[in-house]
Structures are given as C-alpha cells and as structure tokens.
Amino acid sequence: MPLNLTPNIADADGFYDELLAAHQDLTKDDSDAFNARLILTLANHIGDREILRAAINAAK
C-alpha cells in the first residue's frame, strides 16, 4: 500500500483547531514532547515500516 499524500482528514479545519488547542499553554519543551508522543502513537497505529519510511522521506 503506497503512502496516501492526498487530503484525507474529515473536517481538516476542525482537526487543526483541536491540534492547536492541545498545544495551548504548553511550554516549547512540553509542546515538543507532545508532538513526539503524538508521532509515536500514530506511527504505532500505522505499524507498516514501509509506510512509515515513506512518510519520513516525504516529510524531509
């Protein structure tokens, strides 16, 4: 299964608002730690190393 790079989030604006709200009142260090936990949680959910590798390369 190839990495899906087309928009695929229902209510993307609502998701973005939730993501910003999750960072509200966090210090830079806490925000960075939150991002790391979120990335690892989503990577675990995906689980496919080829997809994860493709996502890392796409993010570069």
C-alpha positions in Angstrom: 0.0 0.0 0.0 1.6 3.3 -1.0 1.6 6.4 1.2 -1.5 8.5 0.8 -0.5 12.1 0.3 -3.9 13.4 -0.9 -6.1 15.2 1.6 -7.8 12.5 3.7 -8.9 14.0 7.0 -12.6 14.6 7.6 -13.1 18.2 8.9 -9.5 19.1 8.4 -10.0 22.6 9.8 -11.6 21.1 13.0 -8.7 18.7 13.4 -6.2 21.6 13.0 -8.2 23.6 15.7 -8.0 20.6 18.0 -4.3 20.2 17.4 -3.7 23.9 18.1 -5.8 23.7 21.3 -3.8 20.7 22.5 -0.7 22.9 22.4 -2.3 25.9 24.1 -0.5 26.9 27.3 2.3 24.4 26.8 5.9 25.5 27.0 8.1 24.9 23.9 9.6 21.8 25.6 6.2 20.4 26.5 4.9 21.1 23.0 7.9 19.3 21.5 7.3 16.3 23.9 3.6 16.3 22.9 4.5 16.2 19.2 6.9 13.3 19.8 4.2 11.3 21.7 1.6 12.0 19.0 4.0 11.0 16.2 4.9 7.8 18.0 1.3 7.0 18.8 0.3 7.5 15.2 3.3 5.5 13.9 2.4 2.7 16.2 -1.2 2.8 14.8 0.1 2.6 11.2 2.6 -0.1 12.1 3.8 -0.6 8.5 7.5 0.1 8.3 7.4 0.8 4.5 4.6 3.4 5.0 6.5 4.9 7.9 9.7 5.1 5.9 7.8 6.8 3.0 6.3 9.3 5.5 9.7 10.2 6.9 11.0 10.7 3.4 8.0 12.7 2.3 8.4 14.9 5.4 12.0 15.7 4.6 
